[in-house]
Amino acid sequence: MANPNVTNAVFAFGSIETDVKGTISGNYLDLTSYSTSSTSISINALGGYDFSFRHNDGLSGARIISISLRYPQDPSPLRYSETIVIDRADPRPYEFETTTSSIIAVTQISNFVYRYDLKDYKFSGKAQHTNDTRELTCNGFFVVQGLTWPI
């Protein structure tokens, strides 16, 4: 007999291409652009989901574009961070305060299934601890499906 108790679960996939420019120590650079389909998603304790695209995850120079989906039809603006290494065994996030005027197109495919489209989504950020900046343009999509899972 199936257990009637259920818990929240989530399935997600997607792919984006990201063009990155910015300043490092006052010098403007075209930084390495990248494509990724490496994703991470978790259930937010306050409701909804926290979703991220990860590039070079676990390495020095890792980059993360993240979004909060607390309200599925009203996603938060994208956030950006990079990984820096303080010493050999201490990688830390290098956070950027981001701003944007771009919009994420949201389509509800069915109950608990949402598609998020990024078409020329532009946002910029300033590092929290330095004057380094980033200008990012993203194109792609991701799909999130909320599920119930028996426990």
C-alpha positions as a Markdown table, in Angstrom:
| # | Residue | x | y | z |
|---|---|---|---|---|
| 1 | Met | 0.0 | 0.0 | 0.0 |
| 2 | Ala | 1.3 | 3.4 | -0.9 |
| 3 | Asn | 2.3 | 5.8 | 1.8 |
| 4 | Pro | -0.2 | 8.7 | 1.7 |
| 5 | Asn | 2.4 | 11.2 | 3.2 |
| 6 | Val | 4.1 | 13.3 | 0.5 |
| 7 | Thr | 6.8 | 15.9 | 0.4 |
| 8 | Asn | 7.8 | 18.6 | -2.1 |
| 9 | Ala | 10.2 | 17.7 | -4.9 |
| 10 | Val | 11.3 | 19.5 | -8.0 |
| 11 | Phe | 12.7 | 18.7 | -11.4 |
| 12 | Ala | 14.5 | 21.3 | -13.5 |
| 13 | Phe | 16.5 | 21.6 | -16.7 |
| 14 | Gly | 17.6 | 24.3 | -19.1 |
| 15 | Ser | 20.5 | 25.8 | -21.0 |
| 16 | Ile | 21.8 | 29.4 | -21.4 |
| 17 | Glu | 24.5 | 31.2 | -23.3 |
| 18 | Thr | 26.2 | 34.0 | -21.4 |
| 19 | Asp | 28.3 | 36.8 | -22.8 |
| 20 | Val | 30.5 | 38.4 | -20.1 |
| 21 | Lys | 32.3 | 41.8 | -20.2 |
| 22 | Gly | 33.6 | 43.9 | -17.3 |
| 23 | Thr | 36.4 | 45.6 | -15.5 |
| 24 | Ile | 39.1 | 44.0 | -13.4 |
| 25 | Ser | 41.3 | 46.3 | -11.4 |
| 26 | Gly | 40.0 | 49.2 | -13.6 |
| 27 | Asn | 40.8 | 47.5 | -16.9 |
| 28 | Tyr | 37.8 | 46.9 | -19.3 |
| 29 | Leu | 37.9 | 43.3 | -20.7 |
| 30 | Asp | 35.9 | 41.0 | -22.9 |
| 31 | Leu | 35.8 | 38.1 | -20.5 |
| 32 | Thr | 35.2 | 34.5 | -21.5 |
| 33 | Ser | 31.7 | 33.9 | -22.7 |
| 34 | Tyr | 30.2 | 30.5 | -22.0 |
| 35 | Ser | 27.3 | 28.1 | -22.5 |
| 36 | Thr | 26.0 | 25.9 | -19.7 |
| 37 | Ser | 23.3 | 23.4 | -19.0 |
| 38 | Ser | 24.7 | 22.6 | -15.6 |
| 39 | Thr | 21.9 | 23.4 | -13.1 |
| 40 | Ser | 21.2 | 23.3 | -9.4 |
| 41 | Ile | 17.9 | 23.7 | -7.7 |
| 42 | Ser | 16.7 | 23.6 | -4.1 |
| 43 | Ile | 13.5 | 24.2 | -2.2 |
| 44 | Asn | 13.5 | 27.5 | -0.4 |
| 45 | Ala | 12.4 | 27.3 | 3.2 |
| 46 | Leu | 10.3 | 30.5 | 2.7 |
| 47 | Gly | 8.5 | 28.9 | -0.3 |
| 48 | Gly | 9.3 | 28.4 | -4.0 |
| 49 | Tyr | 12.7 | 27.4 | -5.3 |
| 50 | Asp | 16.3 | 28.7 | -5.7 |
| 51 | Phe | 17.7 | 27.9 | -9.1 |
| 52 | Ser | 21.2 | 28.4 | -10.6 |
| 53 | Phe | 23.2 | 27.8 | -13.7 |
| 54 | Arg | 26.8 | 26.8 | -12.9 |
| 55 | His | 29.9 | 26.9 | -15.0 |
| 56 | Asn | 33.2 | 25.4 | -13.9 |
| 57 | Asp | 31.5 | 24.4 | -10.6 |
| 58 | Gly | 34.0 | 23.5 | -7.9 |
| 59 | Leu | 36.9 | 25.2 | -9.7 |
| 60 | Ser | 38.7 | 28.5 | -9.3 |
| 61 | Gly | 36.9 | 30.8 | -11.7 |
| 62 | Ala | 33.5 | 29.1 | -11.2 |
| 63 | Arg | 30.6 | 31.3 | -12.3 |
| 64 | Ile | 27.0 | 31.1 | -11.0 |
| 65 | Ile | 23.9 | 32.8 | -12.3 |
| 66 | Ser | 21.1 | 32.3 | -9.9 |
| 67 | Ile | 17.5 | 33.2 | -9.5 |
| 68 | Ser | 14.8 | 32.9 | -6.8 |
| 69 | Leu | 11.5 | 31.5 | -7.8 |
| 70 | Arg | 9.6 | 32.2 | -4.6 |
| 71 | Tyr | 6.6 | 33.1 | -6.7 |
| 72 | Pro | 6.8 | 31.0 | -9.9 |
| 73 | Gln | 5.1 | 33.6 | -12.2 |
| 74 | Asp | 7.1 | 36.5 | -10.8 |
| 75 | Pro | 10.8 | 35.4 | -10.8 |
| 76 | Ser | 13.4 | 37.6 | -9.1 |
| 77 | Pro | 16.1 | 39.3 | -11.2 |
| 78 | Leu | 19.2 | 37.2 | -12.0 |
| 79 | Arg | 22.1 | 37.4 | -9.6 |
| 80 | Tyr | 25.8 | 36.7 | -10.4 |
| 81 | Ser | 28.8 | 35.4 | -8.5 |
| 82 | Glu | 32.3 | 34.1 | -9.3 |
| 83 | Thr | 34.5 | 31.9 | -7.2 |
| 84 | Ile | 37.9 | 33.3 | -5.9 |
| 85 | Val | 40.5 | 31.4 | -4.0 |
| 86 | Ile | 41.7 | 33.0 | -0.7 |
| 87 | Asp | 44.3 | 30.3 | -0.2 |
| 88 | Arg | 44.8 | 26.8 | -1.6 |
| 89 | Ala | 41.9 | 25.2 | 0.3 |
| 90 | Asp | 39.5 | 28.1 | 0.6 |
| 91 | Pro | 37.4 | 29.0 | -2.5 |
| 92 | Arg | 34.8 | 31.7 | -1.7 |
| 93 | Pro | 32.0 | 33.3 | -3.6 |
| 94 | Tyr | 32.8 | 36.7 | -5.1 |
| 95 | Glu | 29.4 | 38.3 | -5.0 |
| 96 | Phe | 28.1 | 41.1 | -7.3 |
| 97 | Glu | 25.3 | 43.5 | -6.6 |
| 98 | Thr | 23.2 | 43.3 | -9.8 |
| 99 | Thr | 20.7 | 45.5 | -11.5 |
| 100 | Thr | 18.6 | 45.0 | -14.7 |
| 101 | Ser | 15.7 | 46.4 | -16.7 |
| 102 | Ser | 15.3 | 43.1 | -18.6 |
| 103 | Ile | 12.3 | 40.8 | -18.2 |
| 104 | Ile | 12.1 | 37.0 | -17.9 |
| 105 | Ala | 9.2 | 35.7 | -20.0 |
| 106 | Val | 7.2 | 33.1 | -18.0 |
| 107 | Thr | 4.9 | 30.5 | -19.5 |
| 108 | Gln | 2.9 | 28.2 | -17.4 |
| 109 | Ile | 2.8 | 25.0 | -19.4 |
| 110 | Ser | 0.5 | 23.1 | -17.0 |
| 111 | Asn | -0.1 | 22.9 | -13.2 |
| 112 | Phe | 3.3 | 23.2 | -11.4 |
| 113 | Val | 5.3 | 23.3 | -14.7 |
| 114 | Tyr | 6.8 | 26.7 | -15.7 |
| 115 | Arg | 9.1 | 27.7 | -18.6 |
| 116 | Tyr | 11.4 | 30.7 | -18.2 |
| 117 | Asp | 12.8 | 32.3 | -21.3 |
| 118 | Leu | 15.8 | 34.7 | -21.4 |
| 119 | Lys | 16.1 | 36.6 | -24.6 |
| 120 | Asp | 18.9 | 39.1 | -24.7 |
| 121 | Tyr | 18.5 | 39.4 | -20.9 |
| 122 | Lys | 21.0 | 42.0 | -19.8 |
| 123 | Phe | 22.1 | 42.7 | -16.3 |
| 124 | Ser | 25.2 | 44.3 | -14.7 |
| 125 | Gly | 26.9 | 44.0 | -11.4 |
| 126 | Lys | 29.5 | 45.6 | -9.1 |
| 127 | Ala | 31.6 | 43.5 | -6.9 |
| 128 | Gln | 30.7 | 43.9 | -3.2 |
| 129 | His | 34.3 | 44.2 | -2.0 |
| 130 | Thr | 36.1 | 45.8 | -5.0 |
| 131 | Asn | 35.3 | 48.2 | -7.9 |
| 132 | Asp | 35.3 | 45.3 | -10.4 |
| 133 | Thr | 32.2 | 45.2 | -12.7 |
| 134 | Arg | 30.4 | 42.7 | -14.9 |
| 135 | Glu | 28.0 | 43.2 | -17.8 |
| 136 | Leu | 26.2 | 40.0 | -18.8 |
| 137 | Thr | 23.8 | 39.1 | -21.6 |
| 138 | Cys | 22.0 | 35.8 | -21.4 |
| 139 | Asn | 20.0 | 33.8 | -23.9 |
| 140 | Gly | 18.3 | 30.5 | -23.2 |
| 141 | Phe | 15.6 | 28.9 | -21.1 |
| 142 | Phe | 14.9 | 26.7 | -18.2 |
| 143 | Val | 11.9 | 24.6 | -17.1 |
| 144 | Val | 10.9 | 23.9 | -13.5 |
| 145 | Gln | 8.3 | 21.3 | -12.5 |
| 146 | Gly | 7.1 | 21.0 | -8.9 |
| 147 | Leu | 6.3 | 17.5 | -7.8 |
| 148 | Thr | 4.9 | 15.6 | -4.9 |
| 149 | Trp | 7.0 | 12.7 | -3.8 |
| 150 | Pro | 6.0 | 9.9 | -1.4 |
| 151 | Ile | 8.0 | 9.6 | 1.8 |
